């Protein structure tokens, strides 16, 4: 049986350098389309992307030939160059060093997609760092307090 099967959904979150609000929402669609192109070029499917001025959420699968850390590095490197050359993002300095990459089950996929779609509504009630902390805690991850001022 030569066929391989996989089902690995990654819920990925990363933020701008120092969490600065340098991604104007008026121009976020162009950034998301650019990221979609990067994802597609890695033979991977993007289920949903959205974010706020200081962070991005995406749900994707990951082709087995692509390492997660490499995938995220490629997204951050390419978008960093693109954002710095784009007049619509004049204050963008870079991405933070780390990221969260959590797996998601098939049965939770639609719930995560809805959560990502509703970022703007969600952040009327909760700050990003509170959201990020809760996401990590719900996933059973130990939080390094040096990154939570």
ZAMARGU-4260 file (C-alpha; in steps of 0.2 Angstrom, whole numbers, plus 5000, padded with zeros to 4 digits):
<rodrens>
0) 5000/5000/5000 | 5010/5015/4994 | 4998/5029/4999 | 5001/5039/5014 | 4987/5048/5024
5) 4989/5063/5035 | 4978/5075/5044 | 4987/5088/5054 | 4979/5105/5056 | 4990/5119/5064
10) 4983/5134/5073 | 4997/5146/5072 | 4998/5163/5080 | 5012/5176/5079 | 5014/5194/5083
15) 5024/5209/5078 | 5040/5214/5086 | 5036/5220/5104 | 5017/5218/5100 | 5017/5235/5092
20) 5001/5239/5082 | 5010/5240/5065 | 4998/5231/5054 | 4984/5243/5049 | 4967/5233/5047
25) 4963/5244/5032 | 4977/5235/5023 | 4977/5218/5031 | 4968/5209/5016 | 4983/5212/5005
30) 4995/5205/5018 | 4983/5189/5021 | 4983/5186/5002 | 5002/5187/5002 | 5003/5175/5016
35) 4991/5164/5007 | 5002/5163/4992 | 5017/5158/5003 | 5007/5144/5010 | 5001/5138/4993
40) 5019/5138/4987 | 5023/5126/5001 | 5009/5113/4995 | 4999/5117/5010 | 4981/5123/5012
45) 4976/5139/5022 | 4959/5136/5030 | 4958/5154/5037 | 4969/5169/5041 | 4964/5185/5051
50) 4972/5196/5064 | 4973/5212/5072 | 4986/5227/5071 | 4999/5217/5082 | 4996/5199/5078
55) 4990/5186/5065 | 4980/5169/5067 | 4980/5156/5054 | 4974/5138/5052 | 4983/5127/5040
60) 4987/5110/5036 | 5006/5106/5033 | 5013/5095/5019 | 5023/5081/5027 | 5039/5087/5017
65) 5038/5104/5026 | 5045/5106/5044 | 5034/5118/5055 | 5048/5129/5060 | 5054/5131/5042
70) 5037/5135/5036 | 5034/5149/5049 | 5052/5156/5046 | 5048/5157/5027 | 5031/5166/5031
75) 5039/5178/5043 | 5055/5181/5032 | 5045/5184/5016 | 5031/5195/5024 | 5044/5205/5034
80) 5053/5210/5017 | 5036/5213/5009 | 5029/5224/5023 | 5045/5234/5025 | 5044/5239/5006
85) 5025/5242/5006 | 5020/5260/5010 | 5004/5254/5018 | 5014/5247/5033 | 5025/5262/5037
90) 5028/5257/5055 | 5031/5238/5053 | 5048/5234/5060 | 5048/5215/5061 | 5040/5200/5069
95) 5043/5194/5086 | 5055/5180/5088 | 5043/5166/5094 | 5026/5159/5089 | 5012/5147/5095
100) 5009/5132/5084 | 4995/5121/5091 | 4987/5106/5083 | 4969/5105/5080 | 4957/5090/5078
105) 4946/5088/5063 | 4931/5090/5074 | 4937/5106/5081 | 4942/5114/5064 | 4926/5123/5061
110) 4926/5130/5078 | 4944/5137/5076 | 4940/5144/5059 | 4925/5153/5067 | 4936/5160/5081
115) 4949/5166/5068 | 4935/5174/5057 | 4929/5184/5072 | 4945/5191/5078 | 4939/5209/5077
120) 4924/5206/5088 | 4934/5195/5100 | 4947/5209/5103 | 4934/5222/5108 | 4932/5211/5124
125) 4950/5204/5126 | 4968/5211/5124 | 4979/5200/5113 | 4991/5195/5127 | 4977/5189/5138
130) 4970/5179/5123 | 4988/5172/5120 | 4990/5167/5138 | 4973/5158/5138 | 4977/5149/5122
135) 4993/5143/5128 | 4986/5138/5145 | 4971/5129/5137 | 4984/5119/5127 | 4993/5113/5142
140) 5009/5123/5138 | 5020/5130/5152 | 5021/5149/5150 | 5038/5158/5151 | 5034/5174/5161
145) 5048/5183/5153 | 5037/5185/5137 | 5022/5191/5147 | 5025/5209/5154
</rodrens>
